[in-house]
Amino acid sequence: MTNQSACFTGLKCRECGKKYPAEVLYVCEYCFGPLEIDYDYERIASQLTRSVIQSRPLSMWRYRELLPVRRDPVAGFHTGFTPLVRAHQLEKRLGVREIWIKNDAVNYPTLSFKDRVVSVALTSAKEFGFDTVGCASTGNLANALAAQSAYAGLKSFILIPADLEEEKIIGSQIYGSTIIGVNGTYDQVNRLCGEIVGQYQWGFVNINLRPYYAEGSKTMGYEIAEQLGWRLPDHIIVPMAGGSLIAKIEKAFKELLCLQFVSEHPVKIHGAQAGGCSPIVNALKECTQFITPVRKPDTIVKSLAIGDPADGYYALQTIRKSGGYGENPTDEEVIDGIKFLAECEGIFAETAGGVVMGSALRLIDKGIITSKDSLVLCITGNGLKTKEAVTSRFKAPETISPSLKDFEKLLDRSSHLYTVGV
């Protein structure tokens, strides 16, 4: 695959449009706007077709011409192409014609969509000659970077809020990365990482490598369209932390339209945040262009608890341009959403998935999503990472001796809960 994915020309500012070479830059020197990858879509169209994509292995790298790498990837060979599951029970319960779940809760290797962005970021890090990488993280990115940097032979430093879920801390430590807990919010962790980047020649994936890293999120959008038979849904609900994922899914859909891989179809893109930290949704509901940071997030949804989202403005524009909406369910609704999704479809999502499910219930109740629509729910992480969020809902199971008599006594006591067939 070497050298056949050089279909990007460098970087460009998202605000003023000034172009830069493909270097380790992330802020425009003229207007201080964020930089993003600039592609040569004519060249991509000459190399890439739907049949070429479909002939390739089932991973995110089947779309490599649309990703900012020039050489063979160094990670993520089995990442991506996660299941798009038809949610028949949800359709019946909610009265919606067509519901699909994009299930990155089973993404390889660390069970979240962050494996996608890290695969691209580490490949770029190697291309730029970094031997040490790092990140600021609320958990899933930490897991993904720790695992994939170990595979790629890179040293890694990962900074996290000190109160992160134990499962996510262990899920990073196991790979041998240097994990540092910071007594502060994610935004404070992120600012510290910015200072570290200024002092050390390291590649921090969501700071100085951010333009490259963020492009990995597009692969979720490509896969949804391909798995739907090269078509776009009526609605999609995407969880928002920093706001990058929702904007990149929109970009993916636009690129597929540009390449004529899908037909023009309006997609309403809805954003989902937790009630205790919803700066983007708050701005949306208040009909303002300005996002007021949440200084002290107060929610069980730690993976989305970014009070000052880096891509919040672009997430806001993505939602508004599409005709979408945003919701911010309470923590109680989040837990209900996790249980509802698990009981209906057998998918155990982390708290961000509960936010998506809770938002879907609100949007359906308001009539924004109707019985005639098709809907995709983006589930971005696995529930085994945030078990503590739901433990209060369950009691220890009843125990019996190993005898049929005791089993039948228990069954009789619980007969009002069961319908038993032989």
N, C-alpha and C positions, 0 to 999 in steps of 0.2 A: 504493500500500500504506500510505500515511501514516495513522497513528493507529488502525489496525485491529488492531494487535498488543498493545494495552494490556491484557493479560490477567493482569498481575502486579500485586500490591498493595503491594509493598515488600520488605523484608527481614525475616528472622526468625532467631533464634539456634538452631543445631542442637542445643544442649544444654538451655537453660532455656525455649526457645520464645518469649522476649520479641520483640515485633515493633517494627520501625523503618520509617520512610519510605524510599523509594527514593533513597538518597543515597550518597555515596562513603564507605562504612563497610565494615569487614570483620571487626571483633571486637566482641563483645557488651560493653557498658559495665558489665553487672552480674556476669556470670560468666566473662567473657573467652573464651567459646566462639566458634567461627567462625560467621559469618553466611551464609545462603543465601537464594535468591529465594523469595518467597511468592506462589503463584499462586491465581487464582480459577478453579478447575476447572469450576464450574458455567457460568461465562461462556465458558470455552473450549469446553465441550461444546455450547453454543448456537451457536457460530460455526464449529466445525471438525468435519468428517466425513472418512472415508476418501476419499470421492469428491472432496471439495474439495481434499484433499492431492494426489490423483492428477491433478487438472486443472492443477496448477501446474508451473512449470519444474523441471527435474531439478537442484535444488541444495538445500543445507541449509535455505534459507529457505522451503521448502515447508511447514515446521513452525513458522512464525514466531510463531503464537499461544502456543507452548510455550517461547518464548525471551524474555528480559527486555529488549525494546526497544519504544519507543513510536513511533518514527518510521522512515522508510525506512532500510535498512541502508546503510552507507557503504563496505562491503567485502564480499568473499566472494560476489559474485553468481554465480560459477561454481564455488564451493567445495562439496564434498560430493557426495552420491549417487554415490560411487565404486563400482566393480564389486563384486558379491558373486559370486565365482567358484566353481563346482562343481569340486572337486578330485578328479577321477576316478582319476588315477594314485596319489594319496595313499591313496584308499580301497582300491585294490587292494593297494598295498604294505603298508598298516597293518591291513587287515582290519576297517575300520570302515564301517558301512553308509552313512553320509552325512557328508561333510566339505565345508565351505564356507570360503572365504578372503575376509574383508572387506579389500579391498586399498586402504588409504589410502596405499600407496607411490606411487600415481598421483594423489593429491589435488591440486587446483589452489589456489594457484599454485606452492607450494614442496615438494610431494611428501611431505607428512606430515599426520597428523591435527591438528597444531597450527594449520593454516589454519582449522579450524573454530572453535576457541576465540578466536583473534585476530579473526575476523570479528565475533563478538559483542562482544568487548571494545572494539574500536575504534568500533563503533557507539555503545556506551555512553559512551566517552570523548568523542565529539562531542556527545552529548546533555548531558553534564555540563560542556561548555565547555572541555575541555582542548585546548591546541594542541601539547603535547609529551607523548609517551608513552615508556614504557620497559619493560624486563623484566630478570630474571635468567634465564639459560638455559643448558642443556647442548647447545644447537645447533639443534634443530628449531624451537623457539619463536623463537629469534633470527632464523632465516630467514623465518619466517612474519610476524613483526612488521616486519622490515625491508621486505619486499615490500609488505605491505598498508598500512603507514603511508605509504609512498611513493605508493601509489594514492589513499589518502584525504587526502593533502595535510597530513600531520602530521609534525612533527619527532620523531625517535626517538633514544634512548640505550639501548644494549644492552650489558649486562655479562655476561661469560662467563668460565669458567675458562681460564686462559692456554694450557693444554695441549689444547684442543679440536681435533678433526680439522680439517685444513686445508680440506677441502671445505666444511665447515659455516661456517668463518670467511669464506671467499671468498663463499659463498652468502648471506652477510649484508652484506658490504662492498659488493657490486656495486650495491646499491640506494641507497647514499648515506647510510645510517645511521651514527651515531657508535658505533663498536664499541670496547669497552674490555676488555682482557684483565686478569684478576685472578690474581695468584699465590696460589692457594688452591683449596679444594674448592668445589663448588656451594653447599654450605650456608653457607660464608663469603661467597660472592658474594651470596647471598640476604639475609644479614644486612646487608651493606653497602647493598643496594638499599632495605631497610627504613629505614635511616638517611637515605638520599637522599630518600625519600618524605616523611619528617618535616621535611626542610629546604626542599624545593622543591615548588611547586604543579604537579606532574606526575602523569599517570595511569600508574602501573606496573601492567600488565595482570594479573600474577600476585601482586600485593600489595594495593594499595588498591582495585583494580577486580576482585579475585579472585571475589567472588560472581557477577558478571555473566559474566566470562571463562569460569568453570568450566562454565556451563550449555551452552556450545557443544559440549561432549563428548557431550551426550545425543543429538545428531543421529546419531551413529554407531549407537546402539541403535535409534532410530526406523527408520533405513534398513535395518538387518538384518531387523527384523520385517517391514517392508513388502516387501523384496525376497524374503523367504521366503514371500510370499503371505499376509501378516498372520498369521504364526504365530511361535512362539518355539522355539529349538533345545533339545535336551536338555543340551548343554554349551557353554560359551564360555570361551576362554582369552584373557586380557587382560594385556598387559605393564604393570608398575607401576613408576613412578618416585616421584612425590609421592603417588600413590594416588588421585588425583581421577577419572581415566578410568573405572576399574572401578566406583567408587561411582556415577558418573553414568550408566553403562550400565544398572546396576540400577534407578536412578531412572527412566530412560526406559522400561524394561519395565513398571514399576509404573504410570507415567502412562498407557501404552497400555492396560493392564488397567482402570484407573480410567475411561477414556473408552470402554471396551468395543470397542476397535479390534482386540484380540486375545483369544483365549480363555485361561482360566487354564491354565497349564502350568508345572510346576516346571523351573527352569533352574539347573543347577549352574554357578556362576561360579567359575572358577579363576584365581588370580593367578600371574604369572610374573616373576621377578627373576633377575638374574645372580648367580652364586655368590659373586662378590667384593663384592657390595653388595646384600644381601637382608634388610633389617631386618624387613620385613613378613612374609615367608615364614618367617624364623627364629622370629618370635613365634608364627606359626601352628603350626609344627612342635613348638615347645616348650610349646604349650597354655597360653600366657600372654596376659593382656590388655595387657601392657606391651611397647612397642616400644623396644628398645635401639638407639640410633643407631649407625651404622657411621661411625667418625670418619675413617678413611682408606680410601675405596673403592679396591678393587684389581681392576679388570676392564677388558676392552676395550670393554665396553658403556657408553660414556660417557653416552649419552642416558638411561640409567636409573640413573646413579650419584649418587643423592640419598640420603645417609646418614641424614638426619633428615626423613622424609617428612611433609609438612604434613597430609595426609589419611590417614596410615597407619592410625590407629585406625578410621576409617570404612571403609577398604578391608578391614581385618581383619574387621569386623563383616559387611560385605557377603558375603565369602567364607563365613564360618561360618554365617550365616543361610540361605544358599542350599544348604548341604551340599557346597560346593565344597572345593577343596584348593589348595595352592600348591607350586610347584617352583622350584628355583634351579640350573639347569644350569651346569656349568663353562664357562670360555671355550672350551675345546676342543669341548665339546658345542654351544656357540653357533655356532662356525664350521661344524661338521658339519651343524647345522640349517639354516644359510643355504644350503649347497651342496645339501642334500637337497631343500629346497623349490624351489630353482632348477632342479635336474635333473628333478624330478617334474612341476612345474607351470609352469615358465618365468617364475617371479616372483623377482626379485632383491630381497630384503629387507635392510634395514640390520640392525645387530647386535641391536636389540630384537626384530626378527622371528625371528632365530636363537634368542633366548631363548624365544619363544613356541613355535617348532617343537621345540626341545629339551625344553621342558616337556611338550608333547603326547606326544612319544615316551616320556617317563618315565611319564606318567599312563596311557598305553595299556599299557605294559609291566607296570604295577602292577595292571591290571584295573579301574582307577577309571573309565576310558572303555572301553566294551565294543563288540563287533561289532554290537550291536543299536542303537547310539546315533547321534544326529546331533550334529555338532560344528562350531562356528564358531571359526576362528583369526583374531584381530585383528592384522593387519599394519599397523603405524602409520608406517613410514618407508621410504624408498627406499635400496637398497644402494649406489647411486652416491655416497651421502653418507659411507659408511664403508668405502671400498674397501680402506684400509690393513689392515683386520681380516683380510682373506682373501688378500692378495697373497703371503704366504709359502707358500700352498698350490699356487701355479702357477709353472711355468717359462716362459721366453720360448718362443713357438711356433717350431717348426722352420722353416727357410727353404730354398727351392729356387730354381733358375733358372726362367724362364718356359718350361718345356718339358714335354711330356707324359712323356718318358722319365724325367726327374727325379722327376716326380710318381709314376710307377709304381714307381720304386725306393723312394721313401718309403713308398708303400702296401705294398710287399712287406715292408719292414722292420717295418712296424707292423701287419701282417696279423692278429696275435694280438689286436689291440685293436678291429678293425673287422669288421663284417659288411656287405659291399658288395653292393648290388643294382643292376642296370642296367635 
